[in-house]
Amino acid sequence: VIGMVMVTDISDQERLQIVASRWNAAFPPDSKDDDSAGTNPSIQEKKQVKTEIQSKELRQAVVRRRFSMFSTDAAAEEFVEERKSRRLGIRHSMDLSGMLLDAYPNMNLLQQHAVLDALMNVADVAHTMQSFQVFCKWNRRLFKELYTAHAAGRINFDPSVNWYQNQIGFFSHYIIPLSQKMNKCGVFGATGTVFEMFALENRKRWTIEGEDISESIINEVVEEVRNAQRR
């Protein structure tokens, strides 16, 4: 439960990377996004070099542990081959003795975890994937929360600076890719496209109307905070 809640901490870059890696392992990118046909030699060469490096490092690790773990070279080679077929990462890790640990024995469990991650993140920013009126309502409340914290000295940045532009970037780089996961995972069936539809529409309307809305929100909230400080 704690882990599910913590995935909404999008300021933690390491956690973001783990969540992204788990999603990519559970729902690999489409073949059109991955040059699996070999049309890009540089990508294939990088993959080959990476595999060779991993194999080399793994063999060195085996050599260091061979005398304590294996009685014969054949056993050590079997150990290497097994690990080559089970790449370390989100699904498999290695303990200090060199033994593999399976975090997800099957793909179904991995996909369940990845979908739960995505659902928690969607719930955290659900207002961005609803009507434009709902988005603006909660956008104002978010700005007020941040500006109040800034005025009290709890955060060192002024949210009123580039608020309009920042929302567009947030939609483009976080909200819309997140909304697309709801369709790709298949959990919502035919309605999975609704999340992206609202996100795209809200970004479009905010691009057109957001500058005036931002100015109104900033002026109103700044005045409210100043009045509250005078009391």
C-alpha positions as CSV (number, residue, x, y, z in Angstrom):
1,V,0.0,0.0,0.0
2,I,2.8,2.4,0.9
3,G,4.5,1.7,-2.4
4,M,1.3,2.4,-4.3
5,V,0.9,5.8,-2.7
6,M,4.6,6.7,-3.1
7,V,4.4,6.3,-6.9
8,T,2.5,9.6,-7.0
9,D,5.6,11.4,-5.8
10,I,6.6,12.5,-9.3
11,S,9.3,14.8,-8.0
12,D,11.4,11.7,-7.2
13,Q,13.3,11.0,-10.4
14,E,14.5,7.6,-9.3
15,R,11.0,6.4,-8.4
16,L,9.7,7.8,-11.8
17,Q,12.4,5.7,-13.6
18,I,11.5,2.6,-11.7
19,V,7.8,3.0,-12.5
20,A,8.6,3.7,-16.1
21,S,10.8,0.7,-16.4
22,R,8.2,-1.5,-14.8
23,W,5.6,-0.3,-17.3
24,N,7.9,-0.9,-20.3
25,A,8.7,-4.4,-19.1
26,A,5.0,-5.2,-18.6
27,F,3.8,-3.5,-21.8
28,P,6.7,-3.3,-24.3
29,P,6.6,-0.5,-26.9
30,D,5.0,-1.3,-30.2
31,S,7.3,-2.7,-32.9
32,K,6.9,0.5,-34.9
33,D,8.5,2.4,-32.1
34,D,11.3,0.0,-31.8
35,D,13.7,-0.7,-34.7
36,S,13.4,-4.5,-34.3
37,A,13.8,-5.0,-38.0
38,G,17.4,-3.9,-37.9
39,T,17.0,-0.9,-40.2
40,N,19.1,1.2,-37.8
41,P,22.6,-0.4,-37.4
42,S,23.6,1.9,-34.6
43,I,20.8,0.7,-32.4
44,Q,21.6,-2.9,-33.1
45,E,25.3,-2.4,-32.5
46,K,24.5,-0.7,-29.1
47,K,22.3,-3.7,-28.1
48,Q,25.0,-6.1,-29.1
49,V,27.7,-4.2,-27.2
50,K,25.4,-3.9,-24.1
51,T,24.8,-7.7,-24.2
52,E,28.5,-8.4,-24.5
53,I,29.3,-6.1,-21.6
54,Q,26.6,-7.7,-19.4
55,S,27.9,-11.2,-20.3
56,K,31.4,-10.2,-19.5
57,E,30.5,-8.7,-16.2
58,L,28.4,-11.7,-15.3
59,R,31.3,-14.1,-16.2
60,Q,33.6,-12.1,-14.0
61,A,31.2,-12.3,-11.1
62,V,31.0,-16.1,-11.6
63,V,34.8,-16.4,-11.6
64,R,34.9,-14.5,-8.3
65,R,32.4,-16.8,-6.7
66,R,33.2,-20.0,-8.6
67,F,35.3,-21.7,-5.9
68,S,32.6,-21.2,-3.2
69,M,29.6,-21.9,-5.3
70,F,30.5,-24.5,-7.9
71,S,32.6,-27.7,-7.8
72,T,33.2,-27.8,-11.5
73,D,33.7,-25.4,-14.5
74,A,30.7,-27.0,-16.1
75,A,28.5,-26.0,-13.2
76,A,29.8,-22.4,-13.5
77,E,29.0,-22.3,-17.2
78,E,25.5,-23.5,-16.6
79,F,25.1,-20.7,-14.1
80,V,26.2,-18.2,-16.7
81,E,23.9,-19.5,-19.4
82,E,20.9,-19.4,-17.1
83,R,21.5,-15.8,-16.2
84,K,22.0,-14.8,-19.8
85,S,18.5,-16.0,-20.6
86,R,17.1,-14.2,-17.6
87,R,18.2,-10.6,-17.8
88,L,18.5,-8.6,-14.6
89,G,16.1,-5.8,-14.2
90,I,12.6,-5.2,-13.0
91,R,11.6,-8.9,-13.1
92,H,14.9,-10.4,-11.9
93,S,17.5,-9.3,-9.5
94,M,20.5,-10.9,-7.8
95,D,21.4,-11.2,-4.1
96,L,24.9,-11.0,-2.7
97,S,25.5,-14.7,-3.2
98,G,24.8,-14.4,-6.9
99,M,21.5,-16.2,-6.8
100,L,18.6,-14.8,-8.9
101,L,15.5,-13.4,-7.2
102,D,12.2,-13.4,-9.1
103,A,10.1,-10.3,-8.2
104,Y,7.5,-11.4,-10.7
105,P,7.3,-15.1,-11.4
106,N,5.0,-14.4,-14.4
107,M,4.0,-11.6,-16.7
108,N,0.5,-11.4,-15.3
109,L,1.8,-10.2,-11.9
110,L,4.1,-7.7,-13.5
111,Q,1.3,-6.2,-15.6
112,Q,-1.0,-6.0,-12.5
113,H,1.6,-4.0,-10.6
114,A,2.3,-1.8,-13.6
115,V,-1.4,-1.1,-14.1
116,L,-1.8,-0.3,-10.4
117,D,1.1,2.2,-10.6
118,A,-0.6,3.9,-13.6
119,L,-4.0,4.0,-11.9
120,M,-2.6,5.6,-8.8
121,N,-0.9,8.2,-11.0
122,V,-4.1,8.9,-12.9
123,A,-6.1,9.2,-9.7
124,D,-3.5,11.8,-8.5
125,V,-4.1,14.0,-11.5
126,A,-7.6,12.9,-12.3
127,H,-8.8,16.5,-12.8
128,T,-6.7,16.8,-16.0
129,M,-8.7,14.0,-17.6
130,Q,-12.1,15.2,-16.8
131,S,-14.1,18.2,-18.2
132,F,-12.4,21.5,-18.7
133,Q,-14.5,23.1,-15.9
134,V,-13.3,20.4,-13.5
135,F,-9.7,20.9,-14.6
136,C,-9.8,24.7,-14.1
137,K,-11.5,24.3,-10.6
138,W,-8.7,22.0,-9.3
139,N,-6.0,23.9,-11.2
140,R,-6.9,27.0,-9.2
141,R,-6.9,25.1,-6.0
142,L,-3.5,23.7,-6.8
143,F,-2.1,27.1,-7.5
144,K,-3.6,28.5,-4.3
145,E,-1.9,25.7,-2.3
146,L,1.4,26.3,-3.9
147,Y,1.2,30.1,-3.7
148,T,0.2,30.0,0.0
149,A,3.2,27.8,0.7
150,H,5.4,30.2,-1.2
151,A,4.1,33.2,0.7
152,A,4.7,31.4,4.0
153,G,8.3,30.6,2.9
154,R,7.7,26.8,2.7
155,I,8.7,26.6,-1.0
156,N,11.4,28.7,-2.7
157,F,9.8,29.1,-6.1
158,D,7.0,31.4,-7.2
159,P,4.3,29.3,-8.9
160,S,2.9,32.4,-10.6
161,V,5.9,32.6,-12.9
162,N,5.1,30.8,-16.2
163,W,2.0,29.1,-14.7
164,Y,0.2,29.1,-18.1
165,Q,3.2,27.6,-20.0
166,N,4.0,25.1,-17.3
167,Q,0.5,23.6,-17.6
168,I,1.0,23.0,-21.3
169,G,4.3,21.3,-20.7
170,F,2.8,19.2,-17.9
171,F,0.0,18.0,-20.3
172,S,2.5,17.2,-23.1
173,H,5.2,15.4,-21.2
174,Y,3.3,13.7,-18.4
175,I,-0.5,13.8,-18.5
176,I,-1.1,12.7,-22.2
177,P,1.5,9.8,-22.1
178,L,-0.1,8.7,-18.8
179,S,-3.6,8.9,-20.2
180,Q,-2.5,6.7,-23.2
181,K,-1.5,3.9,-20.7
182,M,-5.2,3.6,-19.7
183,N,-6.0,2.5,-23.3
184,K,-2.9,0.4,-23.8
185,C,-3.4,-1.7,-20.7
186,G,-6.9,-2.8,-21.8
187,V,-8.4,-2.7,-18.4
188,F,-11.1,-0.3,-19.4
189,G,-12.0,-1.9,-22.7
190,A,-13.4,0.4,-25.4
191,T,-13.7,3.3,-22.8
192,G,-9.9,3.4,-22.3
193,T,-9.6,6.1,-25.0
194,V,-11.7,8.5,-22.9
195,F,-8.8,9.5,-20.7
196,E,-6.6,10.6,-23.6
197,M,-9.6,12.3,-25.3
198,F,-10.2,14.6,-22.3
199,A,-6.5,15.2,-21.7
200,L,-6.0,16.3,-25.4
201,E,-9.1,18.5,-25.3
202,N,-8.1,20.2,-22.0
203,R,-4.6,20.9,-23.4
204,K,-6.2,22.4,-26.5
205,R,-8.6,24.6,-24.6
206,W,-5.9,25.6,-22.1
207,T,-3.6,26.6,-24.9
208,I,-6.3,28.9,-26.2
209,E,-8.0,30.1,-23.0
210,G,-5.4,29.3,-20.4
211,E,-3.5,32.6,-20.5
212,D,-6.5,34.6,-19.5
213,I,-7.6,32.0,-17.0
214,S,-4.1,32.0,-15.5
215,E,-4.1,35.7,-15.1
216,S,-7.4,35.6,-13.4
217,I,-6.4,32.8,-11.0
218,I,-3.1,34.5,-10.1
219,N,-4.7,37.9,-9.4
220,E,-7.5,36.4,-7.3
221,V,-5.3,34.0,-5.3
222,V,-2.6,36.7,-4.6
223,E,-5.3,39.0,-3.3
224,E,-6.8,36.2,-1.1
225,V,-3.5,35.3,0.4
226,R,-2.6,39.0,1.1
227,N,-5.9,39.5,2.8
228,A,-5.4,36.4,4.9
229,Q,-2.0,37.6,6.0
230,R,-3.4,40.9,7.2
231,R,-5.9,39.3,9.6
